[in-house]
Amino acid sequence: MKSAPKITLTDEQRAILVRWSRGRSTPVRLMERAKIVLLAAEGKMNKDIAAELGIMPNTVVRWRRRFFDGGLAAIEKDRPRGGRKPRVMEAVARKIIETTTQTMPPNATHWSGRTLRAGPRARVQFVGTPLPDFQNSIS
């Protein structure tokens, strides 16, 4: 049977975790994680921590391990999650930005979604979707 990693805290870490566990404006998930680590530092077993906080034991194991591996930074934020790849390709987004900032639509003073969709070589599925931020990459 695997044993849980022993958690030892510095005074500074303990102070931060106590503040997170009691903070009124602290997100609930961060409060829960801080309480898990504080109870683990007291030497309590995972199943006892889970029972005391009313959570699943695997949640205790996860956050205890993450704190052991990465410290405060590891429990402060969630890990990035996988997800659907962005639909708007960078080249298409650049073309839309270039078209709307460098040319004028026929018989109009500015581009709208309709005039852009009606324009030449328009990719209708990309017009009207949020474009990535290219402020730093356009020169």
N, C-alpha and C positions, 0 to 999 in steps of 0.2 A: 504494500500500500504506500502510495506517495505521501510524503508529509508536506504540509504547507510551508512556504518560505517564512523564515523568522523576520519580522519587521522591526527595525530599530529606527527611531526618529531622533533627529537633532532637535534642540530647543526651538530653533527657527521653524523647522518643518511642523513641529507640534503646534506652535502658535498659529501658523497659517491654517492648518487643518481644523483647529478649534474654531477659528474665525469663520471658515467656510461652513462648518457643521452647525453653527449658530446664527449665521447671517440671515437677516430678513430679506435681503435683496439677492441672495445667492440662489442660483437655479437649483431646483430640487434634486436633479441628478448629481450635481456636484456635492450637495449636502450629504446625499446618501453615500457617495464614494468616500468622502472625508470621514464619515462615521465608520465605514468599513475598515479603513486604514487605522483609525484611532483604536478601535476595538481589537484589531489584529496586533497592534503594537502592545496592547495590554496582555497579550498572550492567549487570547481566547481562540477557540477552535472555530473553523468555518461554519459548522452546523449550528453552533451556539450564536454566532454573529447573525446568521441567516434567521434564526428563530427570534432573536431580539429585535431585529429590524423588520421582520415580516417580509423577507425577500427569499428568492430561491438560492440554494447553496452554490450553484454554478455561477451566479452573479458575484458572490463573495470571492470565489476562487479567481474569477476573471480580474477583478479590480485589485485584489491582493497581489496577484502575479504582475499585473501592469505596473503597480507602484514599486514593487521589488525590482523590476527591470528598468523602469524609466523615471522613478521619482515623481515629484509633484506635477511636472509637465505631462506625464503620461496619463494622469487621471483628470487633468484640467479640461482637456478637449477630447472629443470623440475621434476615433481614427477615421480617415476618409473612407467612404463607402463606394463600392462599385456602382455603376449605374449605366444608363443608356448613353452612348456616345453622342456628342453634340451633332445636331443635324446640319447646322450651317457650317459649310466648309469655309476655311479661311479665304480661299481665292474668290468664292462667290460673295462673301461679305465685303472683301476689298473692292470688288467690281461695283457693288451697290453703293458703297461709300463714294467711290470715284465718280460714278454717274451722277449721284445726287449733289455732290459738291463742285464738280467741274463743268457740268453742262446744264443747259436750261431745257425744260420740256417744251415741245411745240405748243404755241398758243397759250402759254401759262407763265406765271412769274416764279413758281416754285414747284417742286415735286410733291406729289401726294402718293399714297399707296396705289390709287387707281391709275394715275399717270405712269407710275413706275411699272405696274403690272402690264400696262398696255404698250410699254416701250419695247424697242427691239431687243431680242434675245433675253427677255425677262424670264426668270425662273419663278413662276407663280408661287410655288410652295415656300420659297424663301422670303418673299416680300411680305412684310407685316410681322415677321418673327423677330424677336430681339437679337440684335447683332452683338458679337463680342466686342469688347473694348479695345480699340486699336490706337488709342491716343498716343501711346508711347512708341508704337511701331511705325506710324506713318510719318514720313519725313518730307 
